[in-house]
Amino acid sequence: MKKRLLAMSMALLMAAGLTVGCGGGTADTPATQAPKTQKDGGETTQAQASGGGESGEQVTIRFAGWLEVEEATSQLFKDLIAGFEAENPDIKVETVAIPFNNFKDQVMIAANSGDAADVIMGNDQMMSAFNGAQILQPLEGVLDQAVIDDLIPVYKEATMYDGKLCSVAWMPHPVAMFYNKDLFAKAGLDPEAPPKTWDEMIDAIAKISALGEDENGNRIYGLAIPNGKGSHAAQRFQGIVYSYGGNFLDDTGMPNVETPEYKEAFQFLKDMADQGYMPECVDAKDARSLFATGVAGITFESEMGRNIYRTTSGLGEEFDKSMGVALFPVNKTGESTTINTRHELGIYAQSEHKEAAAKLVEYLLSEEAAVMYYDAQDAMSPRVSISQLPEMNKDEYSRIFNEQSATAKPVKITNALFDNAMSEMSKSMERVLVNHEDIDTVLADLQKTVTDLYK
């Protein structure tokens, strides 16, 4: 039976690549219907279906996510749920904790059996698959419109499919530039004046690389960024593509990689590797390690970087003295254009308690929850009003990332095979960096491959 459910869930994943838009029904009648379970044996009343209990009756909803199973966020998540339940004593939240690597498949299996959680967490790639399988509830008319209207435009646009708001950004992750102040000083650069343009950045990368080795004989690189070994590196690479004015999808929603902009972005990687300024085919973990150990001058990272580098370096907050952060350098677009990714929240289309589920989503997007997450993890808010609060801008680090949010573009993930497409792009990056193949040939091959995937 488990094999059958898994096979059916994979079919739903494939369907996500062909279907756009949330569940096709009304707010109370989703297009995808499955037998509803009633755990107490009675009939489902209209009050229960809408999420509100009659006469103060308590309603139980479920939240599916991975924060509870990760050490860094487990206690924070419990505190968030406790805060919501304190404000909403008529709603109890049961958590469905699933490890990240198994999360997408498990949610799809549960949805296929008609038993998914009422509120579903996901990253941008997962939510695209959930949307394609039509298990997400359209949120207009369900969430408080004031909350929707307060979303930062780029984050709201990123979660809309076929004109419908199918999920909401919860934790935005705009990518900015990190740099090592100690290496800047050793290279004769001003550690308090980071590069503002692409040319200034390349000049700094060259000068830092010219330092050669550190006192322990370790090679010093001017730049360390993910540039191979999996889909994550390719997704992060889209930030560089954006800075050259390119875009993964054309106006029809199909891949568009055989372009001058992609060629320039690939050429940048090739130049960095050929000149010894950047190690080739490293993943995010490798790049972070190089920066945290002080042998890489520049890297690109999200707002999570501060805690990551404090931990990876083993120095804790002491590492902050060596770490600088600045807006992504201005390139061909004339502004600081980079990528953002997101954690998102959605409501299950077949939930019997959409009103209660909406209250939980609204609470997690509230000022109270945002400040709790910010204090614990430097987390950003996707809401205009909250992102500007003094409580969310306690230092220059936070101010940089809130400013970066305004120009950080999402990768529009409209197809469940986006991750496969990024894996193919990663292989193309390796062909250029390791095999030294012709960029035009590689991009032509990549265009055919990813177009076939999207078809």
Secondary structure, DSSP 4 states (H G I P E B T S, - for coil): -HHHHHHHHHHHHHHHTT--SS-SS-SSS-SS--PPP-TTSSPPPHHHHHT--GGG--EEEEEEESGGGSTTTHHHHHHHHHHHHHH-TTEEEEEEE--HHHHHHHHHHHHHTT---SEEEEEHHHHHHHHHTT-BPP-TTTS-HHHHHTB-HHHHHHTEETTEE--EEEEEEEEEEEEEHHHHHHTT--TTS---BHHHHHHHHHHHHTT-B-TTSPBPEEE----SSSHHHHHHHHHHHHHTT--SB-TTSSB--SSHHHHHHHHHHHHHHHTTSS-SS--HHHHHHHHHTT-EEEEEEETTHHHHHHHHHT-GGGGGGTEEEEPPPB-TTSS--EEEEEEEEEEBTT-S-HHHHHHHHHHHTSHHHHHHHHHHH----SBHHHHTSGGG-SSHHHHHHHHHHTTEEEP---STTHHHHHHHHHHHHHHHHTS---HHHHHHHHHHHHHHHH-
